[in-house]
Amino acid sequence: QVQFVESGGGLVQPGGSLRLSCTASGSIGNILAMGWYRQAPGKQRELVAHLTRRNNTNYADSVKGRFTISRDNAKNTMYLQMNSLKPEDTAVYYCYALSGEWGQGTQVTVSS
């Protein structure tokens, strides 16, 4: 069972960009699907982006055209490139695998 560590969160102004990374302790090449969820204060956790082993993707409507999910199996790392960030993107972002593993989360704050 792999463990995930997220990084790349922080404070950014509206319209800015961040790239989140999710690095696994082992190989991710055989993981069928991975993705990112987020949870804002007082709200339920919501799916942001999902990526299958065959590189099929799904995005929440709220992030389509702004966020891009990808994975580098050689580096055992998944990414979430976030552009044109909005204050409503503020949340803790978690990476997950379909097999049930979760990261500890990384805070993203979009504010001027």
C-alpha positions in Angstrom: 0.0 0.0 0.0 1.5 3.3 -1.1 1.5 6.5 0.9 1.0 9.9 -0.6 2.6 13.2 0.3 1.1 16.4 -1.2 3.1 19.6 -1.7 2.8 22.9 -3.6 0.0 24.6 -1.8 0.2 28.1 -0.5 -1.2 31.6 -0.7 -1.8 33.1 -4.2 -3.6 36.1 -5.5 -6.7 35.7 -7.7 -5.7 35.0 -11.2 -2.5 33.3 -10.2 -1.3 29.7 -10.6 -0.1 26.9 -8.4 1.0 23.4 -9.2 0.2 20.7 -6.6 2.3 17.5 -6.4 1.3 14.2 -4.9 4.3 11.9 -4.5 3.9 8.2 -3.7 6.1 6.1 -1.6 5.9 3.4 -4.2 5.1 2.8 -7.8 1.9 4.3 -9.1 2.1 2.6 -12.5 -0.5 0.0 -11.6 -2.9 2.3 -9.8 -6.1 2.2 -11.9 -7.2 5.7 -11.1 -6.0 8.7 -9.0 -7.2 12.2 -8.4 -7.7 15.2 -6.3 -10.5 16.2 -3.9 -10.8 19.4 -2.0 -12.6 20.6 1.1 -13.4 24.1 1.9 -14.3 25.3 5.5 -17.8 24.3 6.3 -18.3 22.4 3.1 -18.3 18.8 2.0 -15.3 17.3 0.3 -15.7 17.5 -3.5 -14.0 15.8 -6.4 -11.8 18.2 -8.4 -10.1 16.0 -11.0 -9.8 12.3 -11.7 -7.2 10.5 -13.9 -7.2 6.9 -15.0 -4.2 4.7 -15.8 -5.2 5.2 -19.5 -5.1 9.0 -19.1 -8.8 9.5 -19.2 -9.7 12.6 -17.2 -12.8 14.1 -15.5 -13.0 17.5 -13.9 -15.5 19.3 -11.8 -17.4 21.8 -13.8 -16.1 24.6 -11.6 -12.5 23.9 -12.6 -12.8 22.8 -16.3 -10.5 24.8 -18.5 -8.5 26.1 -15.5 -7.1 22.9 -13.9 -5.1 20.1 -15.5 -4.4 16.8 -13.9 -1.4 14.6 -15.0 0.9 11.9 -13.7 4.5 10.9 -14.2 4.8 7.2 -13.4 8.6 7.4 -13.6 8.6 9.9 -10.7 5.7 8.2 -8.9 4.0 11.6 -8.8 0.7 13.1 -9.8 0.2 16.8 -10.5 -2.6 19.3 -10.5 -1.8 22.5 -12.4 -4.2 25.2 -11.3 -4.5 28.4 -13.4 -6.7 31.4 -13.1 -7.3 30.7 -9.5 -10.3 32.2 -7.8 -11.1 32.8 -4.1 -13.6 30.0 -4.2 -10.8 27.6 -5.0 -9.6 28.1 -1.4 -9.6 24.7 0.3 -7.4 21.8 1.5 -6.6 19.7 -1.5 -6.1 15.9 -1.0 -4.8 13.4 -3.5 -6.3 9.9 -3.5 -6.1 6.6 -5.3 -9.0 4.4 -6.3 -7.4 1.7 -4.1 -8.2 3.8 -1.0 -5.0 5.7 -0.2 -5.2 9.4 0.7 -2.7 12.1 1.3 -2.6 14.4 4.3 -3.7 17.4 2.3 -2.2 20.7 1.3 -3.8 24.1 1.9 -4.5 26.4 -1.0 -5.6 29.9 -0.2 -6.6 32.4 -3.0 -6.8 35.9 -1.7 -5.6 39.4 -2.4 
